């Protein structure tokens, strides 16, 4: 699959979409034989296999999840620092 540059103004929406996509792709992988039995369209199944097994997609999903977790932790630390600073003033 070719890579594409995501504009900075669309990055948050893109990351959010990837985060939603990750469990679906993981779930899809184990269900591919069932999809093949039901759909019986080889081209559709080939596209699904390419999407599910794409190392680039897996790497992007893992990296996005890691970065999102780091961001959430950073926000929590800032919130705790604000609470602590406010308590020190009182």
N, C-alpha and C positions, 0 to 999 in steps of 0.2 A: 504494500500500500504506500502511495506517495505521502510525504509529510507536508503539512501546511502550516504556515505561520498564523498564529492567532493574534489579532490586534489587541493591544493593551486594554482598550475600552470594552472588549468582549471577553476578557480573560475570566472574570468572575463567573459569568454565565456558562462559559465553556467548562470551567472546573466543576461547577455544580452539576452540569449535565454528565460529565465523566463519572462523578461520584455516584450518580443515580444509575449509570450504565454498568458499573462494575459488578454489582450483585446479579444483574440480569444476564450479563455475559457469562459469569461464572456458573449460574444456574443453567444457562443454555447449553453449555459444553456437555454436561452429563445427559442432556435430553436429545442430543443430535440423532441418535438412532431412532428414537420415537418420531422426531420430525421427518426423518427420511421415510419411515413407514407410512406416515400420514400424508405427506405432501407429494412424494414420488416425483419430484422435479429435481433432477441432479444439479442443475445450475444454481437453483436457490440454495441447496444444501452446500454446494461448493463455496458460495459467497458467505454463508453462515460459518463454515469451517475457517475460512480465511479471516473473518472478523474475530472469531473466538480464539484462534490460535496465533494471532498476530503478536509477535514479541513486542513490537512498538506500542501497540495498544496496551498490553499488559504493563509495560514499563511506564507509560504515561499514567495509567490508572494508579499504579503503586506510588509514583512520585507525587501525583496530585493529592492522593490520600495523605501521604506523609506531610506535604506542605500545608494542607488544610489543618491537620492535627497540630502542627507547629504554630500556625496562626492562632488557632483557638487557645492553645496554651499561653501564647504571648498576650493575648487579650485578657485572659484570666489573671496573669501576673500583673498587668497594668491595673486591672480592677482591684486586686488585692493591695497593690501599692497605694492606690487612691484611698481605699478604706483605711489603711494604716496611717497615711498622712493626715487624714481627717481626724482620726482618733488621737493623734499626737497634738493636734491643734486644740482639741477640747480638753 
